[in-house]
């Protein structure tokens, strides 16, 4: 069977080894600027535009045709989207699935609503890759991946909430207060895929200790961890070091976020995906 993994760009992946893969870009829009989250996006320019932009900014999900182009001619497509609570990407992918399967009745598209973003999506893609390479059937892969998503989780740390406020995700008053007081917010993706604030911190050590506390509360005990950051490699490395001190055999990777996740995390922000 010809397999393919497809995700929207919230997974922060452009390529994947050994298994065919496509990333379908979301868009970040501020005034007349439309930043397409693909390999050509200018992240530095996007950050400059967003930092000086006074009005509302927004994101736009991929269209149905974008998904159909990414599916190509695969017999079985496994498609991972950003949480449907924040984006229309999942609904767009579902529409593409219906059209694709009507056009090619012998082919199948399996849509996975990650109820998350960034590094948790990356973990799901990595697990799909492992299952496909193991030779599992589509039915087994579907069952295994849905079970896997019940054992992954996303935490985040944000230094500013400006973009979330401009995008209507948090109250402007809350965002302004955080900026004035220098508060960093620690939160998680809820079971419904929504942003849930857990704690307000002042200082790096408070953030790190809070993140480790919530990781343990979620049941983390040494599984994979993927940490993406927006211009904050120092804190990401510090968190990775503390995780490895507690769980020496843990597989922890850190990397810079791409456009969509940089937009939501903002400068100094981190997103932490983990196996629980």
C-alpha positions in Angstrom: 0.0 0.0 0.0 1.1 3.5 -0.7 1.1 5.5 2.5 1.5 9.2 3.1 1.5 11.5 6.2 0.2 15.0 5.8 -0.1 17.7 8.4 -0.7 21.4 8.5 2.2 23.6 9.3 1.3 23.9 13.0 3.3 20.6 13.3 6.5 22.6 12.6 7.7 20.0 10.1 8.7 20.5 6.5 10.3 17.1 5.8 10.2 13.5 7.1 12.6 10.7 6.5 11.6 7.3 5.0 7.8 8.0 4.7 6.3 10.4 2.1 5.2 13.6 3.9 3.7 17.0 3.0 3.2 20.1 5.1 0.1 22.2 4.2 0.7 25.8 5.2 -1.5 28.0 7.3 -1.3 31.8 6.9 -0.5 34.6 9.4 -2.2 37.9 8.4 -1.4 41.3 9.7 -2.8 44.3 7.8 -1.6 43.9 4.2 0.9 41.3 5.1 0.1 37.6 4.4 2.8 35.3 5.7 2.5 31.7 4.3 4.0 29.2 6.7 6.1 27.3 4.2 9.8 26.8 3.6 10.1 30.4 2.2 8.6 32.3 5.0 10.7 35.2 6.5 10.3 34.6 10.2 12.3 37.7 11.1 10.2 40.0 8.9 7.0 38.4 10.3 8.2 39.1 13.9 9.0 42.7 13.0 5.6 43.3 11.3 3.7 41.7 14.2 5.6 43.7 16.9 4.8 47.0 15.2 1.2 46.2 14.0 -1.4 48.1 15.9 -4.6 46.4 14.7 -5.9 42.9 14.8 -3.9 40.0 13.4 -5.3 36.6 12.4 -4.5 33.2 11.0 -6.1 31.5 8.0 -6.4 27.7 7.6 -5.5 25.8 4.4 -8.2 25.5 1.8 -9.7 22.2 0.5 -7.6 22.4 -2.7 -4.4 22.7 -0.6 -5.2 19.5 1.2 -6.2 17.7 -2.0 -2.9 18.6 -3.6 -1.0 17.3 -0.6 -2.8 13.9 -0.6 -1.5 13.3 -4.2 -2.0 9.7 -5.2 -1.5 7.9 -1.8 -3.8 4.9 -1.1 -3.8 5.7 2.6 -3.3 9.2 3.9 -2.9 9.9 7.6 -3.6 13.6 8.1 -2.8 15.5 11.4 -4.3 19.0 12.0 -4.0 21.7 14.6 -6.8 21.6 17.2 -10.2 22.3 15.8 -10.9 24.6 18.7 -8.4 27.2 17.3 -8.6 26.7 13.6 -10.8 25.6 10.7 -8.0 23.4 9.4 -9.6 20.2 10.6 -12.9 21.0 8.9 -11.2 21.9 5.7 -9.3 18.6 5.8 -12.5 16.7 6.4 -14.0 18.3 3.3 -11.0 17.4 1.3 -11.2 13.8 2.6 -14.8 13.5 1.4 -13.9 14.8 -2.1 -10.8 12.6 -2.3 -12.6 9.4 -1.3 -15.6 10.2 -3.7 -13.1 10.7 -6.5 -11.0 7.6 -5.6 -13.3 5.1 -3.7 -10.4 2.7 -3.3 -8.3 5.2 -1.3 -8.7 6.4 2.3 -7.9 9.5 4.3 -7.7 9.3 8.1 -8.0 12.6 9.8 -6.6 13.1 13.3 -7.6 16.2 15.2 -4.6 16.7 17.4 -6.6 18.9 19.9 -3.2 20.6 20.1 -0.4 22.3 18.2 3.3 22.3 17.6 5.4 19.7 19.4 2.5 17.5 20.4 1.5 17.3 16.7 5.2 16.5 15.9 5.0 13.5 18.4 1.9 12.2 16.6 3.6 12.5 13.2 6.6 10.6 14.6 4.4 7.8 15.9 2.6 7.5 12.6 6.0 7.2 10.9 7.0 4.4 13.3 3.8 2.5 12.7 4.0 2.8 8.9 7.6 1.6 8.9 6.6 -1.3 11.1 4.4 -2.6 8.3 1.1 -2.2 10.3 -2.2 -2.2 8.4 -4.2 1.0 8.1 -6.7 -0.3 10.6 -4.0 -1.0 13.2 -2.3 2.3 12.6 -5.6 4.2 13.1 -6.3 2.3 16.3 -2.8 2.7 17.6 -2.6 6.4 16.8 -5.9 7.2 18.5 -4.7 5.4 21.6 -1.3 7.2 21.4 -3.0 10.6 21.4 -4.6 9.8 24.7 -1.1 9.6 26.2 0.4 12.9 24.8 0.0 16.4 26.2 1.0 20.0 25.5 2.2 22.6 28.0 3.2 26.2 27.1 5.0 29.2 28.6 4.3 32.6 27.1 6.0 35.9 27.9 3.5 38.0 26.0 -0.2 37.6 25.0 -0.4 40.4 22.3 -1.0 38.2 19.3 -3.5 36.0 21.2 -5.4 39.1 22.3 -5.3 40.5 18.7 -6.6 37.2 17.4 -9.4 37.1 20.0 -8.1 34.2 21.9 -7.6 36.0 25.3 -8.9 39.1 26.8 -7.0 42.3 25.9 -7.1 43.3 29.5 -5.4 40.1 30.6 -2.7 40.5 27.8 -2.1 44.1 28.9 -1.8 43.2 32.5 0.7 40.5 31.7 2.8 42.9 29.7 2.8 45.6 32.4 3.7 43.3 35.3 6.2 41.2 33.4 4.2 38.0 34.1 4.9 34.9 32.2 1.9 32.6 31.7 2.1 28.8 32.0 -0.8 26.8 30.5 -1.9 23.7 28.6 -4.0 22.4 25.8 -7.2 21.2 27.5 -8.9 17.9 26.7 -11.1 20.0 24.3 -8.1 21.5 22.6 -8.5 25.0 24.0 -6.0 27.2 25.7 -6.1 26.8 29.5 -4.1 29.0 31.7 -2.6 27.2 34.8 -0.2 29.6 36.5 1.3 33.1 36.4 5.0 33.4 37.0 7.7 36.0 37.5 11.1 34.9 36.5 12.6 31.9 34.7 12.9 29.6 37.7 9.2 29.9 38.5 8.4 29.0 34.9 10.7 26.0 34.8 9.5 24.7 38.2 5.9 25.1 37.1 6.4 23.3 33.8 8.1 20.4 35.6 5.4 20.2 38.2 2.6 20.1 35.5 4.6 17.5 33.5 4.6 15.2 36.5 1.0 15.9 37.3 0.1 14.9 33.7 1.9 11.6 34.2 5.2 12.2 32.5 7.7 9.6 33.5 10.5 9.7 31.0 8.9 9.5 27.5 9.7 11.6 24.5 9.6 15.4 24.9 9.7 17.9 22.1 10.3 21.6 23.0 9.8 24.4 20.4 10.6 28.0 21.2 10.4 31.4 19.7 13.8 33.0 20.2 14.3 31.4 23.6 16.8 28.6 23.1 18.4 29.3 26.5 15.3 28.5 28.5 14.4 25.6 26.3 17.8 24.1 26.9 17.5 24.7 30.6 14.2 22.9 30.7 15.6 20.0 28.6 18.6 19.8 31.1 16.3 19.6 34.1 14.1 16.9 32.4 17.2 14.8 31.7 18.4 15.2 35.3 15.2 13.7 36.5 14.8 11.1 33.7 18.2 10.3 32.3 17.0 8.1 29.5 14.4 10.6 28.2 14.4 11.6 24.5 14.3 15.4 24.6 14.7 17.5 21.5 14.5 21.3 21.2 14.0 23.4 18.0 12.9 26.8 16.8 9.2 27.2 16.1 8.1 28.0 12.5 5.6 30.7 11.6 2.3 29.6 13.0 3.6 28.4 16.3 5.9 31.4 16.6 2.8 33.6 16.1 0.9 31.9 19.0 4.0 31.5 21.3 5.4 35.0 20.5 8.9 36.0 21.3 10.3 34.2 24.4 7.5 31.6 24.3 7.9 27.8 24.5 5.6 24.9 23.6 6.3 21.5 25.2 4.9 18.2 23.8 5.3 15.1 25.8 4.4 11.4 26.1 2.7 10.7 29.4 
